[in-house]
Amino acid sequence: MAAATDRVKQILSWYSSENVGVKTNLARLMNHGALAGTGKFVILPVDQGFEHGPARSFAPNPPAYDPDYHFQLAIDSGCNAYAAPLGFLEASADKFAGQIPTILKLNNSDSLAKIEQPCSAVTASVKDAVRLGCVAIGYTIYPGSGQRNIMYEDLRDLIREAKDVGLPTILWAYPRGSGLSKDGELATDVIAYSAHISCELGAHIVKVKPPKDFIEQSEAKKAFEKASIPTKTMADRVRHVVQSCFNGKRVVIFSGGETKSTEDLLDDVRGIAAGGGFGSIMGRNAFQRHRTESLKLLGDVMDIFRKAG
């Protein structure tokens, strides 16, 4: 692992209560790949097969049915890390051992059941993450779901167990549930609130979707107006989300979201970078493209974050 840059040291200083193992693994994430040493992240997550089904996820690019494909894509593109559920990691971890940091997604849900109050099932363990040589665990919460407290309580125990073995936690914070409108799931106030909750729960890195110019909660709308918080541009909205993560002292990265055109995607990434976002965690928008196009896209995304400084 390369010597830590001043930026990496600064970010690690925000986690002063953590043990050496957690900090070392955070450093491994920051010191790997094309963005090593910059404090920026581009991570390839491939949990979509579990979450959405194989055809919806992989039929646009059939080689992606193979777990090996995603390991190789993450390595060749220079990603900081590769994240996946238990089965995908177990299928290929030995073949690619030591070539890229890995993150085990500990909970998942499928889209077969249509329920108003979603709750992901715990599908893997911290011991599995250690056994597979992972540098972190991943976990999803659904702020706004009537089942959210179950996920929060399960997470509390998993974070404690992970810390004991030196693993940081990356939290996927996806607002959903009958209490939120469809637009509200991506509202700036709701995304920022979910990101803040993630930090309060002890997440070391927070993953959220890019927020839209919409305020869901009436009380939040009053607060936004009183404080004159701008939301018109992606950079404005990302800046507020980052500020909501302990005034920028927690790493917050943004998903690529639903499949979109390359230019629309890069426009979003430019806004995320301009707003102080720490990076992108991009799945479908990467692996559903042909490999050559995917490698170019990920390289372009990395260039945007590198130039943003």
C-alpha positions in Angstrom: 0.0 0.0 0.0 1.3 3.4 -1.0 2.4 6.0 1.6 -0.6 8.0 2.9 -1.0 11.5 1.3 -2.0 14.5 3.4 -5.6 14.1 2.1 -5.8 10.5 3.2 -4.4 11.4 6.6 -6.9 14.2 7.0 -9.8 11.9 6.2 -8.5 9.3 8.6 -8.3 11.9 11.3 -12.1 12.3 11.2 -12.4 8.7 12.6 -10.3 9.3 15.7 -12.3 6.9 17.9 -11.7 3.9 15.6 -9.1 1.2 16.1 -6.1 0.7 13.9 -7.7 -2.1 11.9 -10.7 0.1 10.8 -8.4 2.9 9.9 -6.0 0.6 8.0 -8.9 -0.7 5.9 -10.2 2.7 5.2 -6.7 3.6 4.0 -6.6 0.5 1.8 -9.8 1.8 0.1 -8.3 5.2 -0.4 -4.9 4.0 -1.6 -6.1 1.6 -4.3 -6.8 2.2 -8.0 -6.7 5.1 -10.3 -7.8 7.6 -7.6 -5.3 6.3 -5.0 -4.3 9.0 -2.5 -6.8 11.6 -3.6 -9.5 10.8 -1.0 -11.9 10.2 -3.9 -13.7 6.9 -4.6 -15.2 5.1 -7.6 -16.6 1.7 -6.5 -18.3 -1.0 -8.6 -21.3 -2.5 -6.7 -23.0 -5.5 -8.2 -26.0 -6.5 -6.0 -28.5 -5.8 -8.7 -28.9 -9.5 -9.6 -30.3 -10.1 -6.1 -32.2 -6.9 -5.9 -33.8 -6.7 -9.4 -33.3 -10.1 -11.0 -30.7 -11.6 -13.5 -32.4 -10.6 -16.8 -33.0 -7.0 -15.8 -29.5 -6.7 -14.5 -27.3 -8.7 -16.9 -29.2 -9.3 -20.2 -28.1 -5.9 -21.7 -24.5 -7.2 -21.5 -24.6 -11.0 -21.2 -20.9 -11.5 -20.1 -22.0 -9.8 -16.9 -23.9 -13.0 -15.8 -20.5 -14.3 -14.8 -19.2 -13.1 -11.4 -15.6 -13.1 -12.8 -16.6 -10.4 -15.2 -17.3 -7.9 -12.5 -14.1 -8.6 -10.5 -12.1 -8.1 -13.7 -14.0 -4.9 -14.7 -13.3 -3.4 -11.3 -9.6 -4.3 -11.5 -9.0 -3.2 -15.1 -10.9 0.1 -14.7 -8.9 1.1 -11.6 -11.8 1.2 -9.1 -11.1 1.6 -5.4 -13.1 -1.5 -4.6 -15.7 -4.0 -5.7 -18.9 -4.7 -3.6 -21.2 -7.6 -3.9 -23.4 -10.1 -2.0 -22.1 -13.3 -0.6 -22.6 -15.6 -3.6 -21.0 -13.3 -6.2 -17.9 -12.8 -3.9 -17.6 -16.5 -3.0 -17.7 -17.5 -6.7 -14.6 -15.5 -7.6 -12.8 -14.3 -4.5 -10.1 -17.0 -4.7 -9.3 -16.3 -8.3 -8.9 -12.6 -7.8 -7.5 -12.7 -4.2 -5.5 -9.6 -3.3 -6.1 -7.8 -6.6 -8.7 -5.4 -5.5 -10.3 -4.4 -2.1 -13.7 -6.1 -1.7 -16.8 -5.2 0.3 -19.3 -7.8 1.3 -23.0 -6.7 1.2 -24.5 -8.2 4.4 -28.2 -7.6 3.7 -30.3 -7.8 0.5 -33.9 -7.8 -0.7 -35.6 -9.1 -3.8 -38.2 -7.4 -5.9 -40.6 -10.3 -6.1 -42.6 -9.3 -3.0 -44.4 -6.0 -3.3 -44.6 -4.6 0.2 -45.3 -1.1 1.5 -42.8 -1.3 4.4 -39.6 -2.9 2.9 -36.9 -4.5 5.1 -33.8 -6.2 3.7 -32.8 -9.6 5.1 -29.4 -10.2 6.6 -27.8 -12.6 4.1 -24.2 -12.8 5.2 -22.0 -12.3 8.3 -19.0 -10.3 9.5 -17.2 -13.7 9.7 -17.9 -14.2 6.0 -16.3 -10.8 5.2 -13.2 -11.8 7.2 -13.1 -15.2 5.6 -13.3 -13.7 2.1 -10.6 -11.1 2.8 -12.9 -8.1 2.6 -11.8 -4.6 3.7 -15.4 -3.5 4.7 -18.9 -4.6 5.1 -21.9 -3.0 3.3 -25.5 -2.7 4.6 -28.7 -1.1 3.3 -31.2 0.9 5.4 -34.6 2.2 4.2 -35.3 5.4 6.1 -39.0 6.0 5.9 -40.0 2.3 6.0 -42.1 1.1 8.9 -39.5 -1.6 9.3 -36.6 0.8 9.6 -36.0 0.3 13.3 -35.3 -3.4 12.8 -32.7 -2.5 10.2 -31.1 0.1 12.5 -31.0 -2.4 15.4 -29.5 -5.2 13.3 -26.9 -2.7 12.0 -25.9 -1.6 15.5 -24.8 -5.2 16.2 -23.1 -5.7 12.9 -21.1 -2.4 13.1 -19.9 -3.4 16.6 -18.9 -6.9 15.4 -17.2 -5.4 12.3 -15.2 -2.9 14.4 -14.0 -5.6 16.7 -12.3 -7.3 13.7 -11.1 -4.0 12.1 -13.7 -3.6 9.3 -15.4 -0.3 8.5 -19.0 -0.1 7.4 -20.4 1.4 4.2 -24.1 2.2 4.4 -26.5 2.2 1.5 -29.2 4.7 2.6 -32.2 4.4 0.3 -35.3 6.2 1.6 -38.5 4.3 0.8 -41.8 3.2 2.4 -45.5 4.1 2.4 -44.7 7.4 4.3 -42.8 8.8 1.3 -44.0 9.8 -2.1 -42.1 8.5 -5.1 -40.5 11.9 -5.7 -39.8 12.1 -2.0 -37.5 9.1 -2.2 -35.0 11.4 -4.0 -35.9 14.7 -2.4 -33.0 16.8 -1.2 -34.3 17.0 2.4 -35.0 13.3 2.5 -31.6 12.3 1.0 -29.8 14.6 3.4 -31.7 13.3 6.4 -31.0 9.7 5.4 -27.3 10.5 5.0 -27.2 12.1 8.4 -29.0 9.2 10.0 -26.4 6.9 8.5 -23.6 8.9 10.1 -25.4 8.9 13.5 -25.7 5.1 13.2 -21.9 4.8 12.9 -21.3 4.4 9.2 -17.8 5.2 8.0 -18.9 5.8 4.4 -22.4 6.7 3.3 -23.9 5.9 -0.1 -27.0 7.8 -1.3 -28.7 8.5 -4.6 -28.2 11.8 -6.3 -30.9 14.2 -4.9 -33.5 15.9 -7.0 -34.7 19.5 -6.7 -37.7 18.7 -4.5 -38.5 19.0 -0.8 -40.7 16.3 0.6 -41.4 17.4 4.2 -43.4 20.6 4.9 -41.4 21.3 8.0 -38.1 20.8 6.2 -39.3 23.2 3.4 -39.8 25.9 6.0 -36.2 25.3 7.3 -34.7 25.3 3.8 -36.5 28.6 3.0 -35.6 30.3 6.3 -31.9 29.3 5.9 -31.9 30.0 2.1 -30.5 26.6 1.3 -30.1 26.4 -2.5 -31.3 23.3 -4.3 -31.5 24.3 -8.0 -28.3 22.6 -9.2 -26.9 19.1 -8.5 -23.9 20.8 -7.0 -26.1 22.8 -4.6 -28.0 19.7 -3.5 -24.8 17.5 -3.1 -23.2 20.3 -1.1 -26.1 20.2 1.4 -26.0 16.4 1.6 -22.2 16.5 2.3 -22.7 19.3 4.9 -25.4 17.1 6.6 -22.7 14.4 7.0 -21.1 16.0 10.0 -20.1 19.1 8.0 -18.2 17.0 5.5 -16.4 14.9 8.1 -17.9 11.6 6.9 -17.3 10.2 3.4 -20.4 10.4 1.3 -20.6 8.9 -2.2 -23.4 8.9 -4.7 -24.9 6.1 -6.8 -25.3 6.2 -10.6 -29.0 5.5 -10.2 -31.1 4.1 -13.1 -29.5 3.5 -16.4 -29.2 6.7 -18.4 -27.2 8.2 -21.3 -23.5 8.7 -20.9 -23.8 12.4 -21.2 -26.6 12.7 -18.6 -24.6 10.4 -16.3 -21.4 12.5 -16.6 -23.4 15.7 -16.1 -24.6 14.2 -12.8 -21.0 13.2 -11.9 -19.8 16.7 -12.6 -22.4 18.1 -10.3 -21.5 15.6 -7.6 -17.8 16.5 -7.9 -18.5 20.3 -7.9 -20.7 19.9 -4.8 -17.9 18.2 -2.8 -19.1 14.6 -3.2 -16.4 12.1 -2.4 -17.1 9.9 -5.4 -19.4 7.5 -7.2 -20.5 4.0 -6.6 -21.7 2.9 -10.1 -23.2 -0.4 -11.0 -25.8 -0.8 -13.8 -24.5 2.3 -15.6 -21.1 0.6 -15.8 -21.6 -3.2 -16.2 -24.7 -3.0 -18.5 -22.5 -1.3 -21.2 -20.1 -3.2 -23.4 -16.8 -3.7 -21.6 -14.9 -1.2 -23.8 -17.6 1.5 -23.3 -17.7 0.7 -19.6 -14.0 1.0 -19.1 -14.1 4.4 -20.9 -17.0 5.6 -18.8 -15.4 4.6 -15.5 -12.2 6.3 -16.6 -14.1 9.5 -17.5 -15.8 9.5 -14.1 -12.5 9.1 -12.3 -11.0 11.9 -14.3 -13.8 14.2 -13.2 -13.2 13.5 -9.5 -9.5 13.7 -9.9 -9.7 17.2 -11.5 -12.2 18.4 -8.9 -9.4 18.1 -6.3 
